Amino acid sequence: MAERLSVSVISPERTVFEGVADMVVATAWDGEVGILRHHAPMLALLGEGELRIRAGTQEQRFFVAGGFLQVVDDRVTILSERAQAD
């Protein structure tokens, strides 16, 4: 199993982020969801808000509006109608 999460943030125009992280926090339609390693498989409907991707002491922030978040085997895939760096 990987030591970190593998994360992809994809919008219709481009791949906004591709890399590794220790933690992902996203705005789901009904509140925030936090993802760490070994998270159970999950599919969430995204709302409009901030996406935070933390690797060590570095944190990247993005704005996402709508879409889906999927977690499978320490791989987090975010497909969003709109995704851009904050």
N, CA, C and O atoms as a GROMACS GRO file, in nm:
protein
  344
    1MET      N    1   0.083  -0.118   0.000
    1MET     CA    2   0.000   0.000   0.000
    1MET      C    3   0.088   0.125   0.000
    1MET      O    4   0.197   0.124   0.056
    2ALA      N    5   0.042   0.230  -0.061
    2ALA     CA    6   0.119   0.354  -0.073
    2ALA      C    7   0.137   0.421   0.062
    2ALA      O    8   0.056   0.404   0.153
    3GLU      N    9   0.245   0.499   0.073
    3GLU     CA   10   0.269   0.575   0.196
    3GLU      C   11   0.190   0.703   0.200
    3GLU      O   12   0.172   0.763   0.306
    4ARG      N   13   0.142   0.747   0.084
    4ARG     CA   14   0.062   0.870   0.074
    4ARG      C   15  -0.056   0.845  -0.017
    4ARG      O   16  -0.064   0.744  -0.088
    5LEU      N   17  -0.148   0.939  -0.014
    5LEU     CA   18  -0.260   0.936  -0.107
    5LEU      C   19  -0.213   0.981  -0.245
    5LEU      O   20  -0.129   1.070  -0.256
    6SER      N   21  -0.265   0.921  -0.347
    6SER     CA   22  -0.243   0.966  -0.484
    6SER      C   23  -0.367   1.048  -0.520
    6SER      O   24  -0.479   0.998  -0.510
    7VAL      N   25  -0.347   1.174  -0.562
    7VAL     CA   26  -0.459   1.266  -0.582
    7VAL      C   27  -0.460   1.321  -0.724
    7VAL      O   28  -0.357   1.361  -0.777
    8SER      N   29  -0.579   1.323  -0.785
    8SER     CA   30  -0.601   1.386  -0.916
    8SER      C   31  -0.721   1.477  -0.905
    8SER      O   32  -0.826   1.438  -0.854
    9VAL      N   33  -0.705   1.601  -0.953
    9VAL     CA   34  -0.815   1.696  -0.961
    9VAL      C   35  -0.832   1.730  -1.109
    9VAL      O   36  -0.742   1.785  -1.172
   10ILE      N   37  -0.949   1.696  -1.163
   10ILE     CA   38  -0.970   1.707  -1.307
   10ILE      C   39  -1.095   1.790  -1.334
   10ILE      O   40  -1.201   1.768  -1.276
   11SER      N   41  -1.080   1.888  -1.426
   11SER     CA   42  -1.194   1.966  -1.473
   11SER      C   43  -1.214   1.934  -1.621
   11SER      O   44  -1.129   1.867  -1.680
   12PRO      N   45  -1.322   1.979  -1.682
   12PRO     CA   46  -1.342   1.949  -1.824
   12PRO      C   47  -1.230   2.004  -1.912
   12PRO      O   48  -1.201   1.949  -2.018
   13GLU      N   49  -1.167   2.113  -1.869
   13GLU     CA   50  -1.063   2.177  -1.950
   13GLU      C   51  -0.926   2.112  -1.937
   13GLU      O   52  -0.851   2.106  -2.034
   14ARG      N   53  -0.893   2.063  -1.815
   14ARG     CA   54  -0.757   2.016  -1.792
   14ARG      C   55  -0.746   1.942  -1.658
   14ARG      O   56  -0.839   1.942  -1.577
   15THR      N   57  -0.630   1.880  -1.639
   15THR     CA   58  -0.597   1.824  -1.508
   15THR      C   59  -0.539   1.938  -1.426
   15THR      O   60  -0.435   1.994  -1.461
   16VAL      N   61  -0.606   1.973  -1.317
   16VAL     CA   62  -0.568   2.088  -1.235
   16VAL      C   63  -0.456   2.052  -1.138
   16VAL      O   64  -0.370   2.134  -1.108
   17PHE      N   65  -0.459   1.927  -1.088
   17PHE     CA   66  -0.358   1.881  -0.992
   17PHE      C   67  -0.340   1.732  -1.009
   17PHE      O   68  -0.436   1.658  -1.028
   18GLU      N   69  -0.215   1.688  -1.002
   18GLU     CA   70  -0.182   1.546  -1.003
   18GLU      C   71  -0.062   1.531  -0.911
   18GLU      O   72   0.044   1.587  -0.939
   19GLY      N   73  -0.077   1.456  -0.802
   19GLY     CA   74   0.035   1.441  -0.710
   19GLY      C   75  -0.001   1.356  -0.590
   19GLY      O   76  -0.100   1.282  -0.591
   20VAL      N   77   0.082   1.368  -0.486
   20VAL     CA   78   0.060   1.290  -0.364
   20VAL      C   79   0.025   1.383  -0.250
   20VAL      O   80   0.057   1.502  -0.252
   21ALA      N   81  -0.041   1.327  -0.149
   21ALA     CA   82  -0.084   1.407  -0.034
   21ALA      C   83  -0.096   1.318   0.088
   21ALA      O   84  -0.108   1.196   0.079
   22ASP      N   85  -0.092   1.383   0.204
   22ASP     CA   86  -0.118   1.316   0.330
   22ASP      C   87  -0.265   1.326   0.370
   22ASP      O   88  -0.318   1.240   0.440
   23MET      N   89  -0.330   1.434   0.321
   23MET     CA   90  -0.469   1.458   0.358
   23MET      C   91  -0.537   1.540   0.250
   23MET      O   92  -0.475   1.626   0.188
   24VAL      N   93  -0.665   1.511   0.227
   24VAL     CA   94  -0.749   1.588   0.136
   24VAL      C   95  -0.876   1.626   0.211
   24VAL      O   96  -0.939   1.541   0.274
   25VAL      N   97  -0.913   1.754   0.204
   25VAL     CA   98  -1.038   1.800   0.265
   25VAL      C   99  -1.118   1.869   0.154
   25VAL      O  100  -1.069   1.962   0.090
   26ALA      N  101  -1.241   1.823   0.132
   26ALA     CA  102  -1.324   1.876   0.024
   26ALA      C  103  -1.461   1.916   0.078
   26ALA      O  104  -1.506   1.866   0.182
   27THR      N  105  -1.526   2.006   0.007
   27THR     CA  106  -1.662   2.047   0.041
   27THR      C  107  -1.760   1.960  -0.036
   27THR      O  108  -1.775   1.973  -0.157
   28ALA      N  109  -1.825   1.871   0.037
   28ALA     CA  110  -1.930   1.788  -0.023
   28ALA      C  111  -2.060   1.869  -0.021
   28ALA      O  112  -2.064   1.977   0.037
   29TRP      N  113  -2.164   1.817  -0.083
   29TRP     CA  114  -2.290   1.892  -0.090
   29TRP      C  115  -2.354   1.909   0.048
   29TRP      O  116  -2.434   2.000   0.068
   30ASP      N  117  -2.317   1.821   0.144
   30ASP     CA  118  -2.378   1.829   0.276
   30ASP      C  119  -2.277   1.858   0.388
   30ASP      O  120  -2.307   1.834   0.505
   31GLY      N  121  -2.158   1.909   0.353
   31GLY     CA  122  -2.057   1.943   0.453
   31GLY      C  123  -1.918   1.900   0.408
   31GLY      O  124  -1.902   1.848   0.298
   32GLU      N  125  -1.820   1.923   0.493
   32GLU     CA  126  -1.682   1.888   0.458
   32GLU      C  127  -1.655   1.740   0.481
   32GLU      O  128  -1.712   1.677   0.570
   33VAL      N  129  -1.566   1.686   0.398
   33VAL     CA  130  -1.523   1.548   0.413
   33VAL      C  131  -1.370   1.548   0.412
   33VAL      O  132  -1.307   1.613   0.329
   34GLY      N  133  -1.312   1.475   0.506
   34GLY     CA  134  -1.166   1.464   0.515
   34GLY      C  135  -1.122   1.323   0.479
   34GLY      O  136  -1.184   1.225   0.520
   35ILE      N  137  -1.015   1.313   0.401
   35ILE     CA  138  -0.966   1.184   0.354
   35ILE      C  139  -0.821   1.168   0.400
   35ILE      O  140  -0.737   1.254   0.374
   36LEU      N  141  -0.792   1.058   0.468
   36LEU     CA  142  -0.657   1.019   0.507
   36LEU      C  143  -0.628   0.882   0.445
   36LEU      O  144  -0.717   0.819   0.389
   37ARG      N  145  -0.504   0.836   0.455
   37ARG     CA  146  -0.468   0.703   0.405
   37ARG      C  147  -0.558   0.596   0.467
   37ARG      O  148  -0.605   0.611   0.580
   38HIS      N  149  -0.580   0.491   0.393
   38HIS     CA  150  -0.660   0.376   0.436
   38HIS      C  151  -0.809   0.410   0.454
   38HIS      O  152  -0.880   0.339   0.525
   39HIS      N  153  -0.855   0.518   0.391
   39HIS     CA  154  -0.996   0.554   0.399
   39HIS      C  155  -1.078   0.447   0.326
   39HIS      O  156  -1.033   0.390   0.227
   40ALA      N  157  -1.195   0.421   0.376
   40ALA     CA  158  -1.284   0.325   0.311
   40ALA      C  159  -1.323   0.377   0.172
   40ALA      O  160  -1.328   0.498   0.151
   41PRO      N  161  -1.349   0.287   0.078
   41PRO     CA  162  -1.394   0.332  -0.054
   41PRO      C  163  -1.519   0.420  -0.039
   41PRO      O  164  -1.606   0.393   0.044
   42MET      N  165  -1.525   0.524  -0.121
   42MET     CA  166  -1.632   0.621  -0.104
   42MET      C  167  -1.653   0.699  -0.234
   42MET      O  168  -1.560   0.717  -0.312
   43LEU      N  169  -1.775   0.743  -0.254
   43LEU     CA  170  -1.810   0.833  -0.363
   43LEU      C  171  -1.894   0.943  -0.302
   43LEU      O  172  -1.994   0.915  -0.235
   44ALA      N  173  -1.856   1.070  -0.325
   44ALA     CA  174  -1.928   1.183  -0.266
   44ALA      C  175  -1.961   1.284  -0.375
   44ALA      O  176  -1.884   1.306  -0.469
   45LEU      N  177  -2.077   1.346  -0.362
   45LEU     CA  178  -2.119   1.453  -0.450
   45LEU      C  179  -2.061   1.583  -0.394
   45LEU      O  180  -2.082   1.615  -0.277
   46LEU      N  181  -1.988   1.657  -0.477
   46LEU     CA  182  -1.925   1.780  -0.432
   46LEU      C  183  -2.020   1.898  -0.439
   46LEU      O  184  -2.108   1.906  -0.525
   47GLY      N  185  -2.001   1.990  -0.346
   47GLY     CA  186  -2.073   2.116  -0.349
   47GLY      C  187  -1.981   2.223  -0.407
   47GLY      O  188  -1.892   2.192  -0.487
   48GLU      N  189  -2.003   2.345  -0.368
   48GLU     CA  190  -1.919   2.456  -0.413
   48GLU      C  191  -1.838   2.503  -0.293
   48GLU      O  192  -1.894   2.538  -0.190
   49GLY      N  193  -1.706   2.506  -0.308
   49GLY     CA  194  -1.623   2.551  -0.197
   49GLY      C  195  -1.478   2.515  -0.215
   49GLY      O  196  -1.430   2.491  -0.326
   50GLU      N  197  -1.409   2.512  -0.103
   50GLU     CA  198  -1.264   2.494  -0.102
   50GLU      C  199  -1.224   2.347  -0.097
   50GLU      O  200  -1.288   2.265  -0.031
   51LEU      N  201  -1.119   2.317  -0.169
   51LEU     CA  202  -1.055   2.185  -0.166
   51LEU      C  203  -0.914   2.209  -0.115
   51LEU      O  204  -0.841   2.292  -0.170
   52ARG      N  205  -0.875   2.136  -0.010
   52ARG     CA  206  -0.740   2.151   0.046
   52ARG      C  207  -0.666   2.019   0.032
   52ARG      O  208  -0.717   1.913   0.067
   53ILE      N  209  -0.544   2.029  -0.020
   53ILE     CA  210  -0.458   1.911  -0.037
   53ILE      C  211  -0.330   1.938   0.039
   53ILE      O  212  -0.255   2.030   0.006
   54ARG      N  213  -0.304   1.856   0.143
   54ARG     CA  214  -0.187   1.877   0.228
   54ARG      C  215  -0.087   1.764   0.209
   54ARG      O  216  -0.121   1.646   0.215
   55ALA      N  217   0.038   1.804   0.186
   55ALA     CA  218   0.150   1.709   0.176
   55ALA      C  219   0.260   1.762   0.268
   55ALA      O  220   0.324   1.863   0.238
   56GLY      N  221   0.281   1.694   0.381
   56GLY     CA  222   0.378   1.743   0.480
   56GLY      C  223   0.329   1.876   0.536
   56GLY      O  224   0.217   1.885   0.585
   57THR      N  225   0.414   1.978   0.529
   57THR     CA  226   0.377   2.110   0.580
   57THR      C  227   0.319   2.200   0.470
   57THR      O  228   0.276   2.312   0.498
   58GLN      N  229   0.319   2.152   0.347
   58GLN     CA  230   0.267   2.230   0.234
   58GLN      C  231   0.119   2.202   0.214
   58GLN      O  232   0.074   2.088   0.220
   59GLU      N  233   0.043   2.308   0.189
   59GLU     CA  234  -0.099   2.292   0.161
   59GLU      C  235  -0.135   2.372   0.036
   59GLU      O  236  -0.101   2.490   0.025
   60GLN      N  237  -0.203   2.306  -0.056
   60GLN     CA  238  -0.252   2.372  -0.176
   60GLN      C  239  -0.402   2.383  -0.165
   60GLN      O  240  -0.469   2.291  -0.117
   61ARG      N  241  -0.455   2.497  -0.210
   61ARG     CA  242  -0.600   2.520  -0.203
   61ARG      C  243  -0.655   2.544  -0.343
   61ARG      O  244  -0.592   2.608  -0.427
   62PHE      N  245  -0.774   2.490  -0.364
   62PHE     CA  246  -0.842   2.503  -0.492
   62PHE      C  247  -0.987   2.538  -0.466
   62PHE      O  248  -1.040   2.510  -0.358
   63PHE      N  249  -1.051   2.600  -0.564
   63PHE     CA  250  -1.195   2.623  -0.559
   63PHE      C  251  -1.258   2.522  -0.653
   63PHE      O  252  -1.218   2.511  -0.769
   64VAL      N  253  -1.357   2.448  -0.604
   64VAL     CA  254  -1.429   2.353  -0.689
   64VAL      C  255  -1.579   2.382  -0.680
   64VAL      O  256  -1.630   2.426  -0.577
   65ALA      N  257  -1.647   2.356  -0.789
   65ALA     CA  258  -1.792   2.377  -0.793
   65ALA      C  259  -1.855   2.257  -0.862
   65ALA      O  260  -1.845   2.240  -0.983
   66GLY      N  261  -1.920   2.174  -0.782
   66GLY     CA  262  -1.989   2.057  -0.836
   66GLY      C  263  -1.895   1.946  -0.876
   66GLY      O  264  -1.773   1.965  -0.883
   67GLY      N  265  -1.951   1.832  -0.901
   67GLY     CA  266  -1.873   1.717  -0.943
   67GLY      C  267  -1.876   1.605  -0.841
   67GLY      O  268  -1.966   1.596  -0.757
   68PHE      N  269  -1.773   1.519  -0.849
   68PHE     CA  270  -1.768   1.401  -0.764
   68PHE      C  271  -1.628   1.382  -0.706
   68PHE      O  272  -1.529   1.424  -0.765
   69LEU      N  273  -1.622   1.318  -0.590
   69LEU     CA  274  -1.497   1.277  -0.527
   69LEU      C  275  -1.506   1.126  -0.508
   69LEU      O  276  -1.604   1.076  -0.454
   70GLN      N  277  -1.403   1.055  -0.552
   70GLN     CA  278  -1.399   0.910  -0.537
   70GLN      C  279  -1.273   0.871  -0.462
   70GLN      O  280  -1.165   0.924  -0.489
   71VAL      N  281  -1.288   0.779  -0.367
   71VAL     CA  282  -1.173   0.725  -0.294
   71VAL      C  283  -1.172   0.573  -0.313
   71VAL      O  284  -1.270   0.505  -0.282
   72VAL      N  285  -1.060   0.520  -0.365
   72VAL     CA  286  -1.042   0.376  -0.381
   72VAL      C  287  -0.894   0.346  -0.363
   72VAL      O  288  -0.811   0.400  -0.436
   73ASP      N  289  -0.859   0.260  -0.266
   73ASP     CA  290  -0.721   0.215  -0.246
   73ASP      C  291  -0.620   0.329  -0.239
   73ASP      O  292  -0.522   0.330  -0.313
   74ASP      N  293  -0.642   0.425  -0.151
   74ASP     CA  294  -0.552   0.539  -0.131
   74ASP      C  295  -0.536   0.625  -0.256
   74ASP      O  296  -0.436   0.696  -0.270
   75ARG      N  297  -0.632   0.619  -0.345
   75ARG     CA  298  -0.634   0.706  -0.463
   75ARG      C  299  -0.760   0.791  -0.456
   75ARG      O  300  -0.872   0.740  -0.449
   76VAL      N  301  -0.740   0.925  -0.458
   76VAL     CA  302  -0.850   1.020  -0.452
   76VAL      C  303  -0.861   1.087  -0.589
   76VAL      O  304  -0.766   1.149  -0.637
   77THR      N  305  -0.977   1.074  -0.651
   77THR     CA  306  -1.002   1.137  -0.780
   77THR      C  307  -1.117   1.236  -0.764
   77THR      O  308  -1.225   1.201  -0.716
   78ILE      N  309  -1.092   1.360  -0.803
   78ILE     CA  310  -1.192   1.465  -0.796
   78ILE      C  311  -1.222   1.510  -0.938
   78ILE      O  312  -1.135   1.562  -1.008
   79LEU      N  313  -1.346   1.488  -0.980
   79LEU     CA  314  -1.393   1.532  -1.111
   79LEU      C  315  -1.490   1.646  -1.085
   79LEU      O  316  -1.597   1.626  -1.029
   80SER      N  317  -1.452   1.767  -1.126
   80SER     CA  318  -1.532   1.884  -1.094
   80SER      C  319  -1.569   1.962  -1.219
   80SER      O  320  -1.490   1.974  -1.312
   81GLU      N  321  -1.690   2.017  -1.218
   81GLU     CA  322  -1.735   2.100  -1.328
   81GLU      C  323  -1.649   2.225  -1.342
   81GLU      O  324  -1.624   2.273  -1.452
   82ARG      N  325  -1.603   2.277  -1.227
   82ARG     CA  326  -1.512   2.391  -1.224
   82ARG      C  327  -1.409   2.366  -1.116
   82ARG      O  328  -1.444   2.338  -1.001
   83ALA      N  329  -1.283   2.375  -1.150
   83ALA     CA  330  -1.175   2.358  -1.052
   83ALA      C  331  -1.062   2.453  -1.089
   83ALA      O  332  -1.015   2.455  -1.203
   84GLN      N  333  -1.020   2.533  -0.991
   84GLN     CA  334  -0.910   2.627  -1.017
   84GLN      C  335  -0.832   2.650  -0.888
   84GLN      O  336  -0.887   2.640  -0.778
   85ALA      N  337  -0.703   2.681  -0.904
   85ALA     CA  338  -0.618   2.709  -0.788
   85ALA      C  339  -0.667   2.837  -0.721
   85ALA      O  340  -0.706   2.932  -0.788
   86ASP      N  341  -0.664   2.838  -0.589
   86ASP     CA  342  -0.701   2.956  -0.512
   86ASP      C  343  -0.595   3.062  -0.517
   86ASP      O  344  -0.611   3.169  -0.458
   0.00000   0.00000   0.00000
